[in-house]
Amino acid sequence: MTKQEILAKVDHTLLKADAGWEDIRRICDEALENSTASICINPCWVERAVEYLGGRVPLCTVIGFPLGATTTAAKVAEAKQALAEGCEEFDMVINIGRLKMGDTDYVRDEIRALKQAVGNKVLKVIIETCLLTDAEKETMCGVVCEAGADFIKTSTGFSTGGATFDDIALFARCVKGRCRIKAAGGIRSVADMERFIALGADRLGTSSAIKIFNNEASGTEY
């Protein structure tokens, strides 16, 4: 794949707690220069970034991030505010504790509520694969598709691990084209990006893709 073919699948990401506006503006500029799929930032920067970008690159934000342990009502409110401010894509974190206790109905209903809130905008569902068994990952493939979300996503990048090749292969096998797939967290090389895409990932969530192509990556980024 060419550099541009890969970057067209990248959500150029900056979710660090200490990021200020100059940091956000920098990744906006990088996304514009490299034609990435979107930029992904925390909700507090959405309104200002939408104004700065002027529709030139889609803007993505995170909901219930990074733990997923806020209430459904809080997640819906967060999404509605970002939607009103011009956000086009939403990466929500599931309630992992509810899933672990077997309450898949709660998780499914919450995803449906978020999809209803954002309407025809893109909803990606982060299931935090590093905390799940393979059986739970398989269950979530079904739940995400049944709830009408657009993507299933591996990771926040803030837990104990990020995307793995095995997880993307599992997603592809289980979703069977019913939703798209996003790999996020721990992407360290062009070879990683190419392999994730070959295995079935339609999006890559990373702060380091552009640095990797420019030979500037430190190996510690999301």
N, C-alpha and C positions, 0 to 999 in steps of 0.2 A: 504494500500500500504506500501511496505517497504521503508526505508530511501533511498536505492539506486534506487528504481523505481521512486521515486519522483525527486531525484537529476539528474537523467538521462534526465529529462524534463526541467531542469533549465538552463537559460542563466545567468551565474554568472557575475554580472554586477558591474562596477565601472565607473561612468560618472561625478564625482565631478570635478569642475573646478580646485581645488587645489591638485588633485592627482598627485603625481610624480612617477618616475620610480619604486622606492621601493614599492609603493602601488600597481602598476600594476603587478610587479613581484610576490607580495604576493598573488594576486587573481589568477595569473597563477598557482602558486604552489597549492593553495587550489582547483582549478579546476582539476588539475592532481590527487591530493590525493583523490578527491571525485567523479571523473568521471562524471562531469557535461556535459550538452549538448554542451555548448560553454562557452567562456568568451566574454563579451560585453564591449568594451572600446571606448574611443574617437579616432578619426582618427589619431591624432598626434602620437599615440603610436603603431599603427598597425605594422609598419615595424619591430620595435624592438621586439615586443611581438611575432610576427610570427617566428622570428629567435630564440627566447628563447624557444618557445613551440616545435619547430621542428616537427610540424604536429601531436603532441600527443593529442591535443584538438583543435577543430575548433575555429576560431577566428571570432567574429562578431563586426561590427562597426556601428555607427549611421551616418545618412546622413541628412543634413538640420536641425540639432538638435540644440536646442529643439523647436524652433518656427515654422519651416517649411516654413518660409517666404522668403528664398533665391530663386533665379531664378532657373528654370529647368536646364539651362546650368551649373550653379554653382553646383547643386546637382549631375548632371551627371559627371562633372569633379572630384568632390570629390569621387564619387563611383569608377570611373576608376582608380584614383590614388591608392585607397585602394585595388582594385582588383589586380593591378600590384604589390603591395607589399605583396600579398598572402592572403588577406582577403577572407573568404568563405561565410559569411552571412552579410546581410546589412539590417538595420532597418531605413527606411526613414520616415520622417515626411511630411504629406501632407500639401499643402497650405490651411490652415484652413479658411483664409479670403475668398479665391476663392470659397470654398465650401459653406460658409455662404451666399455668394451673389448669389448662385445658379449656378455657373459656373462649373458644374460637368464635362463637356467636358475637361476643362483645367486640372482638377485633374486627370481624367482618362488618358489623354495623357501624363501627367508627370509621372505617375506610369509606363505606357508602356515604356517611354523613359528610366527610371531607370532599368526596367527589361531587356530591350534590351542591356543596358550597362553592366549589370552583367551576362547576359547569363544564364548558367545553375546553377549559384550560387543561394543561397536562398535569396529571397527578402521578407521582412516583412514590412507592411505598418501601420504606427502609425497614427491613426485618432483622437487622443486626445478626448476621449469620454466625459470627464467632461465638454467640451465646446460645445457639440452638443445636439440637441434634439433627441428623439428616431427616428423621421422620418429621420433625417440626418444620424443617425447611420445605419438605414435600407438601405438608399440610398448607403452609402459607402460600405456596404456588397456586393451589386451588382457591384459597380464600381471596387472594388479591385479584385473581381473574373473576371470580364470582361477584366481587364487590364493584367491579367496573373500573378499576384503576388502569392507568395507561402503561405503567412500568412496575416491575418488582426490582428492588435495589438491594444490594448486599449489605451495605455498612454505612455507619456515620463517619468512620475514621477516627472516632474518639473513644472507642471501647478497646477490647483486648486484641483485636485483629481486624484486618480489612478483607478485601475480595481475594478469593482463591480461584484457581482454574477449575478445581473440582466443583465448587459451588455454582459457577456459571454453567458448567456442563449439566449439573443437576437441574438448574432452572430451565435450561433449554429443553431438557428431556420432559420436564413436568408441565411447563406452561404450554408447550406445543403450539406456539404462535398466537395464543389467546391474549397475551400482553407482551410488551417489550421488556428488555433486560438492561439494567445498569449495573456496572461493576464500579465500586468506589473503595478507596482506601488502600494504600500500599502499592500503588502502581509506580514502578521504579525505572522502567526502561522502555524504549521503543518496542523491543521484543515482547514485553509484557502487554503493551497496548494492542499489538497485532494479534497476539494469541487470545486475549479476551474477546476481541472482535470476531476472530475465526470461530471461537466456541459459541458465539451467539449474542454477545453484548452489543446492543445498539447505541449505548451511551457509556462514557467513561467519566467518573467523577474524580477530579484530581486538581491539585494546585500546581503540580510540577510538570505537566506535559510540555509546556512551552520551554521551561528551563531544561528539560531533558533534551529537546531538539537543539537548544542552544549550548548544550554541554555545561549547564550551570547548576544542575540539580545537586542538592546536598545529601539526598537519601533520607531526609527526615520529614518531608512534607506529607500532607494528607494524601 
